[in-house]
Amino acid sequence: MQHHGSGNWLVAISPYFFPTLSGAVMLIMLALDGDALRTAELILGVTVAYHVASTYSETNRHQTDLQLVGFRFSWAFLPAANIASFGMIFGMARNGTTGLGSFYTRLWTESGEFWTGVQGVIR
């Protein structure tokens, strides 16, 4: 595959933090219940395991995506992006959309409190 143009940094490194297959399974889970939902949860676990294994094996200094955005930025951005992505998955797996919403509400609140504390230290 080729792409002409300057590219987009977020698209370039999204495979390192966003599990595309898991996202598709979570969308399907919204329409399921009962045994079908339990089966989808199992499939979600398999897609998460695939994402972790493939990301681990493919992440190295020779990856042009990581070279494009820079290794320092990647090391700074990817851990937080992975926490957000996996929190989304675990929240959805545990309590459906309620768990998903709870995770992001808490992430937003605690991030705000963290930055307020950082600003207090800086002042």
N, C-alpha and C positions, 0 to 999 in steps of 0.2 A: 504494500500500500504506500502511496506517496501523497504528500500534502504540499501544496505550493502556497507560499505566504509565510508570514512571521509566526503563525501558530498562537496557541493560547496556553499559558503555563498551567492552568488548572486542568485542562483537558489532557495535557501531556503527562501529568503525574497522578491523575485520578485512578489509574489501575493499581496504584500502590496503596490506596486507602479506601476506595469505593468498590465493594463487591457487587458487580453488576448482576450476576446470576441470583444472588441473594435478594437484591432489590426487586427483581422480577418475581421471585417466589413470594416475597412479602406483599406485593400488589395482588397476587392471586389469592393469598390468604385472607384478604379483606372480604372476599366473596364466599368463603367456605365456613362450614361449621361441622361439629361432630367428628366422625371418623376421618372425613376428608381433610379436616383441619389438622388432625393429629398426623396424618400422612404428610401433609405439607410442612409441618414442623420438622419432621424427620428429614425431608428433602432440604429444608432450610439449613439444618445442621450439616448435611453433606456439602452444600454449596459453600458454607462458611469454611469448612475444612479444606475444600479445594482452593478457595481464595487464599487462605493462610499459607498452604503448602506452595502454591504457585508464586505468590508474592515473595516468599522466603527464597525460593530457588532462583527467581529472576532478578532479585535486587542485588546489583553489584555496580562497581565503578565504571563498567563498560556500557551501561544502559544510556542510550542517547537522550531519553526523556529526562533522566536525572541530571545529565550533563547540561541540558538545555536550561533547566531552572536553577542549577547550581547545587552543589552538595551541601553547602552550609544552610541554604534555604530549605532544602529537602529534610535535613536533620532537624531543623526548627519546626517545620510545618507538619510533617507526616505523623509524628506521634499524636499530636492533638487531633488531627483529621481522622486518624484510626480510632481514637477514643470516641469521637463523635459517631463514626460509622458503626462501630461495634456496639456502642450503647444503643443505637437505633435498632440494631438486630436483636440484641438481648432483651430490650424493652418490648419489642414486638413479639418475640418468642414467649415471653413470660406472661404478658397481659394484653396482647393485641394492641389496638390503637391507643388504649388507655395507658399502657406501659410505655409506648412510644412517646406520647405526649408528656407523661410524667418525667421521663428521662430528659427531654429537651427543656422542659420548664425548670427542672433542677439545675441542669447544665448552665442555662442562661442566668439564673439567680446567683449561683455560686461563682460564675465567672465575673459577674458584676461586683460581687463582694470582694473577690480577689483583686480586681483592678482598683477598687476603692482603697483597699489596703496598700497596694503598690503606690498609689498617688499620695497616701498619707506618709509613707516612708520617704518618698522623694521630696515632699515639702518639708 
